[in-house]
Amino acid sequence: MTHRLSTSDKDFAQAFDRLVRGRRESDIEVSRDVTAIIADVKARGDAALADYTARFDDHSLDGNGWSIGKDACAAAYAALSDDLRAALDLAASRIRTYHEAQLPEDRDYTDAAGVRLGARWSAVDAAGLYVPGGRAAYPSSLLMNAIPAKVAGVERLVVVTPTPKGQVNPLVLAAAHLAGVDEIWRIGGAHAVAALAYGTQKIRAVDVITGPGNAWVAEAKRQLYGVVGIDMVAGPSEIVVVADGKNDPEWIAADLLSQSEHDPTSQSILFTDDASFADIVADTVGVQLAALSTRKVATKAWEDNGAIIVVDSLEDAMPLVNRLAAEHLELAVDDPEALFARVRHAGSVFLGRHTPEAVGDYVAGPNHVLPTGRRARFSSGLSVLDFMKRTSFIQLDPDSLAAIGPAAVALAEMEGLPAHAESVRRRLT
């Protein structure tokens, strides 16, 4: 049953603490299975991929093909209806424009001691993108991962996506064409992540792996971090809505359900200072649930993990919102800036009554790959920088070495590293 809380409740602090710390990740023990899968792919390569694909996706890679060519992607894009093609084009254009503004600038300067210092940014050589294909296939996720990689300058962009029973989602292929994906492999799950990390006979390894997936995919990324870079370990989707009683309850109910329908473990939370409005939204959620084609999933998520919290004032809600550090935060009020100034931890913030989170999932521009599970306390959404690395550089001449070298010698000797000291001392005149 959906949690109903009020800051006036005697046990509110304890109840809210349970809500904050409640673990919604899958309770299935996957770590041992994923470890075994990774080891198997590392040892057997393509043979392991073929076995796991037959087992989990019920199709033969040798029979249906291991990869999907660029021609098929171009054909899928050409076959779209005019309206759908225009929508996909708009999304891609806005995502590209937003991420182009994230490109960092190199630095190159000479300081007061005459030392030349700086940093140069460069893209990784190859990136792997995981695109789900089980419960639902998301062309929007492909755009959100592939376009920042291409903007960063990644030369080789590789997509892995499961194709259950051999079926391919044409929208995913169309998005791949639009984003400039170089390779698409018809594999998914932890074994696909392992293939990207270590490489196989057919699939060359990549440097960074991004993209959402189920518990096995997330665990594989976690275990393989260090072999490759990753964007983040993603968990169940989340939305927090802060709304006053002036809102249309139909809008707010729909916003809450926009995340509940993702997965049974998703979480949607409403903060409001109007108890009557809270009651109306709760009733409206029930009505809208009945009409959703995704009602089975959305109902379980709402009943198990949803919450409506009544506060004395919306300003009082903000410390609680920061404790949740949610993936998505809507501020559905007349003056969202006043509340936004109090936000410290959130993956992405949606300001005002006419900014539903769902717009951010598709066409606003900022990335929808965001930290979950309170990780917004210390991490950010996917960006161009996830596909780049910074190389610092230093250049000294005799005068600048003479200015700062003796201090390096002194510190090296203090740390008991005489060879360090000598490498500098021998250059001093």
Secondary structure, 3 states (H helix, E strand, C coil): CCEEEECCCCCHHHHHHHHHHCCCCCCCCCHHHHHHHHHHHHHHCHHHHHHHHHHHCCCCHHHHCCECCHHHHHHHHHCCCHHHHHHHHHHHHHHHHHHHCCCCCCEEEECCCCCEEEEEEEECCEEEEECCCCCCCCHHHHHHHHHHHHHHCCCEEEEECCCHHHCCCHHHHHHHHHHCCCEEECCCHHHHHHHHHHCCCCCCCCCEEECCCCHHHHHHHHHHECCEEECCCCCCCEEEEEECCCCCHHHHHHHHHHHHCCCCCCEEEEEECCHHHHHHHHHHHHHHHHHCCCHHHHHHHHHHHCEEEECCCHHHHHHHHHHHCCCEEEEECCCHHHHHCCCCCCCEEEECCCCCHHHHHHCCCCCCCCCCCCHHHCCCCCCHHHHEEEEEEEECCHHHHHHHHHHHHHHHHHCCCHHHHHHHHCCCC
